[in-house]
């Protein structure tokens, strides 16, 4: 099909027709192709979402190798179960739901194996979290970015897995409460209360880590 856009005569356009969100329209087209098992559509889906999915996995499991394996598994699962997508939410929201479920399952598996924490972190912008807790990252703080990112990673690991996912989805990925409700299948009140408790704990842990660092502790 040609990439040229057809221009309809003015008389053929229904002025009363509702305006369709281009993103929603694009997702519908992509979804239709995915359900037809169009290989190019799956490649497009991977290109659009692989970086965010990988970053989410890195933040959840704090290990690049595990995150890489998880990302592959997540997209295989998406490819196998695309017919289950009800299309009553954004495709990206469904992708995050699958990613979250895979990460939670992997964390349970690693915990059963007694897997310790990893120091192999991604290059994620964890400054988004420190800003949400009241901090600021001005130009004069550029030299402390890595230290702050590492501290946030360590603090995130102290959260329960469910709290961790909420903080990442809301404060790092910037998803709306409606999207998070779709992903977690939790009511809005529960999402907000759990997120509030997670932020409080994260703030306390960060403060202690910074205090220990300032005093020379580990």
MODELLER restraints for C-alpha pairs under 7 A, 6 or more apart:
rsr = mdl.restraints
at = mdl.atoms
rsr.add(forms.Gaussian(group=physical.xy_distance, feature=features.Distance(at['CA:27:A'], at['CA:91:A']), mean=6.74, stdev=0.5))
rsr.add(forms.Gaussian(group=physical.xy_distance, feature=features.Distance(at['CA:30:A'], at['CA:41:A']), mean=6.13, stdev=0.5))
rsr.add(forms.Gaussian(group=physical.xy_distance, feature=features.Distance(at['CA:33:A'], at['CA:41:A']), mean=5.86, stdev=0.5))
rsr.add(forms.Gaussian(group=physical.xy_distance, feature=features.Distance(at['CA:34:A'], at['CA:41:A']), mean=5.64, stdev=0.5))
rsr.add(forms.Gaussian(group=physical.xy_distance, feature=features.Distance(at['CA:34:A'], at['CA:42:A']), mean=6.21, stdev=0.5))
rsr.add(forms.Gaussian(group=physical.xy_distance, feature=features.Distance(at['CA:35:A'], at['CA:82:A']), mean=6.60, stdev=0.5))
rsr.add(forms.Gaussian(group=physical.xy_distance, feature=features.Distance(at['CA:35:A'], at['CA:83:A']), mean=6.40, stdev=0.5))
rsr.add(forms.Gaussian(group=physical.xy_distance, feature=features.Distance(at['CA:53:A'], at['CA:71:A']), mean=6.45, stdev=0.5))
rsr.add(forms.Gaussian(group=physical.xy_distance, feature=features.Distance(at['CA:53:A'], at['CA:99:A']), mean=6.70, stdev=0.5))
rsr.add(forms.Gaussian(group=physical.xy_distance, feature=features.Distance(at['CA:54:A'], at['CA:67:A']), mean=6.04, stdev=0.5))
rsr.add(forms.Gaussian(group=physical.xy_distance, feature=features.Distance(at['CA:54:A'], at['CA:68:A']), mean=6.59, stdev=0.5))
rsr.add(forms.Gaussian(group=physical.xy_distance, feature=features.Distance(at['CA:54:A'], at['CA:71:A']), mean=5.69, stdev=0.5))
rsr.add(forms.Gaussian(group=physical.xy_distance, feature=features.Distance(at['CA:55:A'], at['CA:124:A']), mean=6.78, stdev=0.5))
rsr.add(forms.Gaussian(group=physical.xy_distance, feature=features.Distance(at['CA:57:A'], at['CA:67:A']), mean=4.93, stdev=0.5))
rsr.add(forms.Gaussian(group=physical.xy_distance, feature=features.Distance(at['CA:57:A'], at['CA:103:A']), mean=6.47, stdev=0.5))
rsr.add(forms.Gaussian(group=physical.xy_distance, feature=features.Distance(at['CA:58:A'], at['CA:64:A']), mean=5.83, stdev=0.5))
rsr.add(forms.Gaussian(group=physical.xy_distance, feature=features.Distance(at['CA:58:A'], at['CA:67:A']), mean=5.14, stdev=0.5))
rsr.add(forms.Gaussian(group=physical.xy_distance, feature=features.Distance(at['CA:58:A'], at['CA:121:A']), mean=6.75, stdev=0.5))
rsr.add(forms.Gaussian(group=physical.xy_distance, feature=features.Distance(at['CA:58:A'], at['CA:122:A']), mean=6.17, stdev=0.5))
rsr.add(forms.Gaussian(group=physical.xy_distance, feature=features.Distance(at['CA:60:A'], at['CA:103:A']), mean=6.63, stdev=0.5))
rsr.add(forms.Gaussian(group=physical.xy_distance, feature=features.Distance(at['CA:60:A'], at['CA:164:A']), mean=6.96, stdev=0.5))
rsr.add(forms.Gaussian(group=physical.xy_distance, feature=features.Distance(at['CA:60:A'], at['CA:165:A']), mean=6.85, stdev=0.5))
rsr.add(forms.Gaussian(group=physical.xy_distance, feature=features.Distance(at['CA:61:A'], at['CA:67:A']), mean=6.86, stdev=0.5))
rsr.add(forms.Gaussian(group=physical.xy_distance, feature=features.Distance(at['CA:61:A'], at['CA:107:A']), mean=6.69, stdev=0.5))
rsr.add(forms.Gaussian(group=physical.xy_distance, feature=features.Distance(at['CA:62:A'], at['CA:118:A']), mean=6.03, stdev=0.5))
rsr.add(forms.Gaussian(group=physical.xy_distance, feature=features.Distance(at['CA:62:A'], at['CA:120:A']), mean=6.54, stdev=0.5))
rsr.add(forms.Gaussian(group=physical.xy_distance, feature=features.Distance(at['CA:62:A'], at['CA:121:A']), mean=5.58, stdev=0.5))
rsr.add(forms.Gaussian(group=physical.xy_distance, feature=features.Distance(at['CA:63:A'], at['CA:118:A']), mean=5.81, stdev=0.5))
rsr.add(forms.Gaussian(group=physical.xy_distance, feature=features.Distance(at['CA:63:A'], at['CA:120:A']), mean=5.30, stdev=0.5))
rsr.add(forms.Gaussian(group=physical.xy_distance, feature=features.Distance(at['CA:63:A'], at['CA:121:A']), mean=6.00, stdev=0.5))
rsr.add(forms.Gaussian(group=physical.xy_distance, feature=features.Distance(at['CA:64:A'], at['CA:120:A']), mean=6.23, stdev=0.5))
rsr.add(forms.Gaussian(group=physical.xy_distance, feature=features.Distance(at['CA:64:A'], at['CA:121:A']), mean=6.50, stdev=0.5))
rsr.add(forms.Gaussian(group=physical.xy_distance, feature=features.Distance(at['CA:64:A'], at['CA:122:A']), mean=6.77, stdev=0.5))
rsr.add(forms.Gaussian(group=physical.xy_distance, feature=features.Distance(at['CA:74:A'], at['CA:98:A']), mean=6.62, stdev=0.5))
rsr.add(forms.Gaussian(group=physical.xy_distance, feature=features.Distance(at['CA:74:A'], at['CA:99:A']), mean=5.92, stdev=0.5))
rsr.add(forms.Gaussian(group=physical.xy_distance, feature=features.Distance(at['CA:74:A'], at['CA:102:A']), mean=6.88, stdev=0.5))
rsr.add(forms.Gaussian(group=physical.xy_distance, feature=features.Distance(at['CA:93:A'], at['CA:179:A']), mean=6.20, stdev=0.5))
rsr.add(forms.Gaussian(group=physical.xy_distance, feature=features.Distance(at['CA:93:A'], at['CA:183:A']), mean=6.20, stdev=0.5))
rsr.add(forms.Gaussian(group=physical.xy_distance, feature=features.Distance(at['CA:94:A'], at['CA:183:A']), mean=6.69, stdev=0.5))
rsr.add(forms.Gaussian(group=physical.xy_distance, feature=features.Distance(at['CA:96:A'], at['CA:183:A']), mean=6.52, stdev=0.5))
rsr.add(forms.Gaussian(group=physical.xy_distance, feature=features.Distance(at['CA:97:A'], at['CA:183:A']), mean=4.44, stdev=0.5))
rsr.add(forms.Gaussian(group=physical.xy_distance, feature=features.Distance(at['CA:97:A'], at['CA:184:A']), mean=6.78, stdev=0.5))
rsr.add(forms.Gaussian(group=physical.xy_distance, feature=features.Distance(at['CA:104:A'], at['CA:161:A']), mean=6.71, stdev=0.5))
rsr.add(forms.Gaussian(group=physical.xy_distance, feature=features.Distance(at['CA:126:A'], at['CA:149:A']), mean=5.29, stdev=0.5))
rsr.add(forms.Gaussian(group=physical.xy_distance, feature=features.Distance(at['CA:126:A'], at['CA:152:A']), mean=6.47, stdev=0.5))
rsr.add(forms.Gaussian(group=physical.xy_distance, feature=features.Distance(at['CA:126:A'], at['CA:172:A']), mean=6.89, stdev=0.5))
rsr.add(forms.Gaussian(group=physical.xy_distance, feature=features.Distance(at['CA:127:A'], at['CA:137:A']), mean=6.99, stdev=0.5))
rsr.add(forms.Gaussian(group=physical.xy_distance, feature=features.Distance(at['CA:127:A'], at['CA:149:A']), mean=6.59, stdev=0.5))
rsr.add(forms.Gaussian(group=physical.xy_distance, feature=features.Distance(at['CA:128:A'], at['CA:171:A']), mean=6.32, stdev=0.5))
rsr.add(forms.Gaussian(group=physical.xy_distance, feature=features.Distance(at['CA:128:A'], at['CA:172:A']), mean=5.70, stdev=0.5))
rsr.add(forms.Gaussian(group=physical.xy_distance, feature=features.Distance(at['CA:129:A'], at['CA:171:A']), mean=5.64, stdev=0.5))
rsr.add(forms.Gaussian(group=physical.xy_distance, feature=features.Distance(at['CA:129:A'], at['CA:172:A']), mean=6.35, stdev=0.5))
rsr.add(forms.Gaussian(group=physical.xy_distance, feature=features.Distance(at['CA:132:A'], at['CA:171:A']), mean=6.69, stdev=0.5))
rsr.add(forms.Gaussian(group=physical.xy_distance, feature=features.Distance(at['CA:133:A'], at['CA:203:A']), mean=6.61, stdev=0.5))
rsr.add(forms.Gaussian(group=physical.xy_distance, feature=features.Distance(at['CA:151:A'], at['CA:206:A']), mean=6.72, stdev=0.5))
rsr.add(forms.Gaussian(group=physical.xy_distance, feature=features.Distance(at['CA:151:A'], at['CA:209:A']), mean=6.85, stdev=0.5))
rsr.add(forms.Gaussian(group=physical.xy_distance, feature=features.Distance(at['CA:152:A'], at['CA:206:A']), mean=6.75, stdev=0.5))
rsr.add(forms.Gaussian(group=physical.xy_distance, feature=features.Distance(at['CA:155:A'], at['CA:202:A']), mean=6.00, stdev=0.5))
rsr.add(forms.Gaussian(group=physical.xy_distance, feature=features.Distance(at['CA:155:A'], at['CA:205:A']), mean=5.74, stdev=0.5))
rsr.add(forms.Gaussian(group=physical.xy_distance, feature=features.Distance(at['CA:155:A'], at['CA:206:A']), mean=5.91, stdev=0.5))
rsr.add(forms.Gaussian(group=physical.xy_distance, feature=features.Distance(at['CA:156:A'], at['CA:164:A']), mean=6.21, stdev=0.5))
rsr.add(forms.Gaussian(group=physical.xy_distance, feature=features.Distance(at['CA:156:A'], at['CA:202:A']), mean=6.74, stdev=0.5))
rsr.add(forms.Gaussian(group=physical.xy_distance, feature=features.Distance(at['CA:159:A'], at['CA:198:A']), mean=6.94, stdev=0.5))
rsr.add(forms.Gaussian(group=physical.xy_distance, feature=features.Distance(at['CA:163:A'], at['CA:194:A']), mean=6.56, stdev=0.5))
rsr.add(forms.Gaussian(group=physical.xy_distance, feature=features.Distance(at['CA:163:A'], at['CA:195:A']), mean=6.51, stdev=0.5))
rsr.add(forms.Gaussian(group=physical.xy_distance, feature=features.Distance(at['CA:163:A'], at['CA:198:A']), mean=5.53, stdev=0.5))
rsr.add(forms.Gaussian(group=physical.xy_distance, feature=features.Distance(at['CA:166:A'], at['CA:195:A']), mean=6.07, stdev=0.5))
rsr.add(forms.Gaussian(group=physical.xy_distance, feature=features.Distance(at['CA:167:A'], at['CA:195:A']), mean=6.44, stdev=0.5))
rsr.add(forms.Gaussian(group=physical.xy_distance, feature=features.Distance(at['CA:169:A'], at['CA:175:A']), mean=5.80, stdev=0.5))
rsr.add(forms.Gaussian(group=physical.xy_distance, feature=features.Distance(at['CA:169:A'], at['CA:180:A']), mean=6.99, stdev=0.5))
rsr.add(forms.Gaussian(group=physical.xy_distance, feature=features.Distance(at['CA:170:A'], at['CA:176:A']), mean=6.84, stdev=0.5))
rsr.add(forms.Gaussian(group=physical.xy_distance, feature=features.Distance(at['CA:177:A'], at['CA:188:A']), mean=6.88, stdev=0.5))
rsr.add(forms.Gaussian(group=physical.xy_distance, feature=features.Distance(at['CA:181:A'], at['CA:187:A']), mean=6.14, stdev=0.5))
rsr.add(forms.Gaussian(group=physical.xy_distance, feature=features.Distance(at['CA:181:A'], at['CA:188:A']), mean=6.30, stdev=0.5))
rsr.add(forms.Gaussian(group=physical.xy_distance, feature=features.Distance(at['CA:212:A'], at['CA:218:A']), mean=6.39, stdev=0.5))
